[in-house]
Amino acid sequence: MNYEETLDYLYNQLAMYQRVGSSAYKPGLDTARALDRAFGEPTKSLRCIHIAGTNGKGSTAHTIAAILQSAGYKTGLYTSPHLVDFRERIRVNGQMIAKDAVTDFTRRYLEMGLELRPSFFELTMTMAFEYFAKEGVDVAVIETGLGGRLDSTNIINPELSIITNISFDHMAMLGNTLTEIASEKAGIIKPGVPVVVGEAEGDVKDVFVKKAHETGSALRTACEENPAGGMTALEDRIIYTDTPFGTIESELTGECQPRNAATIMVAIDELRKRGIAITDEAVRLGFAKVCELTGLTGRWTKLSDKPLTICDTGHNIGGWSYIADQLGKIGGKKHIVVGFANDKDITPILKLMCGITNAKIYAAQASVPRAMESAELLKRMREAGIAECTDGGSVADAYRTARSECKDDEMIFAGGSNFVVADLLAMQDFA
């Protein structure tokens, strides 16, 4: 197979959550372990950092990878989903896996004739582990796909476990209460391996405290330590003063980022204790150039100045609580292009959107089977009481309509799902 045929096999012959939703979710580690054995157990040679959580996993994983790169370590980074290019999922020092490596791995897998029927995620995760081992990475930063306890990535034995926060998402698979979801995320905590929790309080924190006690794992809660110190939010960066690493300028500017920054700083301190040499300068450089060093995008990313155009992949109530607040603080007319997956409970998100003043909302339908139809989304918006909204059609059409109506001193926001951001970034005539 050539590269295009390989992607066609991966996307269409294997169950892919990004496209079809919960039917692709395969809880359990047996298949992941069998695949790891089939490819020579690459996980045993990898020094890993394991990251779970409802929101902030991607920002946290990419920033830690950028810091490790800046410290001189050859760093693997495995994240999901991708936005435009499949190879975004697997990077070494910011460089995407080569197309030939994707094709070669898939060919060898098919030649094995294994009777495992892996999901898309299980197979591509194994691809990442083998690639990192072959490339001889010093550290691999691994983001969970969904949950933690039964997530395929949980076959690793990491140097450090990180759980960013807990919010409502994927309830059909993870549970209907925050404590149930926390219990699933806590499943990545391993015996004797330290764990950093970003945000947790009350019953949710109790879940992590209990699990850490059971496994003999040192637990640190970043929101309580608050190493980010003083903060000044500017249009293009956030400045953190009085941190253990000096003054830090971060190019990630979303309102959720100070909490992620605190998690990252505590994690770096813990990695130092584990013998990983990271200078203060490497920390500052990683924060300042995370997008350049790792290819991160879609986290309150500015795409244009006139008009101001922002995209964000936030897709659940936890993410939208920050997005709605940040949009509400921006003056002038706001043109909001949004779309959602059809298996999401968007009722609480629509309530937040009702509170965004001086806004016109364009219901968009992304180009994946899981996308909610734009007409259905418009219907739900009107039922929620959103006054100024319209059916924008496809993401491209919705954006073009919003652009035609948006004046240079107004703004456009696009988000609601990874799919919407992916379709927007894929537009060749985007401007």
Rosetta blueprint (number, residue, H / E / L):
1 M L
2 N L
3 Y H
4 E H
5 E H
6 T H
7 L H
8 D H
9 Y H
10 L H
11 Y H
12 N H
13 Q L
14 L L
15 A L
16 M L
17 Y H
18 Q H
19 R H
20 V H
21 G H
22 S H
23 S H
24 A H
25 Y L
26 K L
27 P L
28 G L
29 L L
30 D H
31 T H
32 A H
33 R H
34 A H
35 L H
36 D H
37 R H
38 A H
39 F L
40 G L
41 E L
42 P H
43 T H
44 K H
45 S H
46 L L
47 R L
48 C E
49 I E
50 H E
51 I E
52 A E
53 G L
54 T L
55 N L
56 G L
57 K H
58 G H
59 S H
60 T H
61 A H
62 H H
63 T H
64 I H
65 A H
66 A H
67 I H
68 L H
69 Q H
70 S H
71 A L
72 G L
73 Y L
74 K L
75 T E
76 G E
77 L E
78 Y E
79 T L
80 S L
81 P L
82 H L
83 L L
84 V L
85 D L
86 F H
87 R H
88 E H
89 R H
90 I E
91 R E
92 V E
93 N L
94 G L
95 Q E
96 M E
97 I L
98 A L
99 K H
100 D H
101 A H
102 V H
103 T H
104 D H
105 F H
106 T H
107 R H
108 R H
109 Y H
110 L H
111 E H
112 M H
113 G L
114 L L
115 E L
116 L L
117 R L
118 P L
119 S L
120 F H
121 F H
122 E H
123 L H
124 T H
125 M H
126 T H
127 M H
128 A H
129 F H
130 E H
131 Y H
132 F H
133 A H
134 K H
135 E H
136 G L
137 V L
138 D L
139 V E
140 A E
141 V E
142 I E
143 E E
144 T L
145 G L
146 L L
147 G L
148 G L
149 R L
150 L L
151 D L
152 S H
153 T H
154 N H
155 I H
156 I L
157 N L
158 P L
159 E L
160 L E
161 S E
162 I E
163 I E
164 T L
165 N L
166 I L
167 S L
168 F L
169 D L
170 H L
171 M H
172 A H
173 M H
174 L H
175 G L
176 N L
177 T L
178 L H
179 T H
180 E H
181 I H
182 A H
183 S H
184 E H
185 K H
186 A H
187 G H
188 I H
189 I L
190 K L
191 P L
192 G L
193 V L
194 P L
195 V E
196 V E
197 V E
198 G L
199 E L
200 A L
201 E L
202 G H
203 D H
204 V H
205 K H
206 D H
207 V H
208 F H
209 V H
210 K H
211 K H
212 A H
213 H H
214 E H
215 T H
216 G L
217 S L
218 A L
219 L E
220 R E
221 T E
222 A H
223 C H
224 E H
225 E H
226 N L
227 P L
228 A L
229 G L
230 G E
231 M E
232 T E
233 A E
234 L L
235 E L
236 D L
237 R L
238 I E
239 I E
240 Y E
241 T E
242 D E
243 T E
244 P L
245 F L
246 G E
247 T E
248 I E
249 E E
250 S E
251 E L
252 L L
253 T L
254 G L
255 E L
256 C L
257 Q H
258 P H
259 R H
260 N H
261 A H
262 A H
263 T H
264 I H
265 M H
266 V H
267 A H
268 I H
269 D H
270 E H
271 L H
272 R H
273 K H
274 R L
275 G L
276 I L
277 A L
278 I L
279 T L
280 D H
281 E H
282 A H
283 V H
284 R H
285 L H
286 G H
287 F H
288 A H
289 K L
290 V H
291 C H
292 E H
293 L H
294 T H
295 G L
296 L L
297 T L
298 G L
299 R L
300 W L
301 T E
302 K E
303 L E
304 S E
305 D E
306 K L
307 P L
308 L E
309 T E
310 I E
311 C E
312 D E
313 T L
314 G L
315 H L
316 N L
317 I H
318 G H
319 G H
320 W H
321 S H
322 Y H
323 I H
324 A H
325 D H
326 Q H
327 L H
328 G H
329 K L
330 I L
331 G L
332 G L
333 K L
334 K E
335 H E
336 I E
337 V E
338 V E
339 G L
340 F L
341 A E
342 N L
343 D L
344 K L
345 D L
346 I L
347 T H
348 P H
349 I H
350 L H
351 K H
352 L H
353 M H
354 C H
355 G L
356 I L
357 T L
358 N L
359 A E
360 K E
361 I E
362 Y E
363 A E
364 A E
365 Q E
366 A L
367 S L
368 V L
369 P L
370 R L
371 A E
372 M L
373 E L
374 S H
375 A H
376 E H
377 L H
378 L H
379 K H
380 R H
381 M H
382 R H
383 E H
384 A H
385 G L
386 I L
387 A L
388 E L
389 C E
390 T E
391 D E
392 G E
393 G E
394 S E
395 V H
396 A H
397 D H
398 A H
399 Y H
400 R H
401 T H
402 A H
403 R H
404 S H
405 E H
406 C L
407 K L
408 D L
409 D L
410 E L
411 M E
412 I E
413 F E
414 A E
415 G E
416 G L
417 S L
418 N H
419 F H
420 V H
421 V H
422 A H
423 D H
424 L H
425 L H
426 A L
427 M L
428 Q L
429 D L
430 F L
431 A L
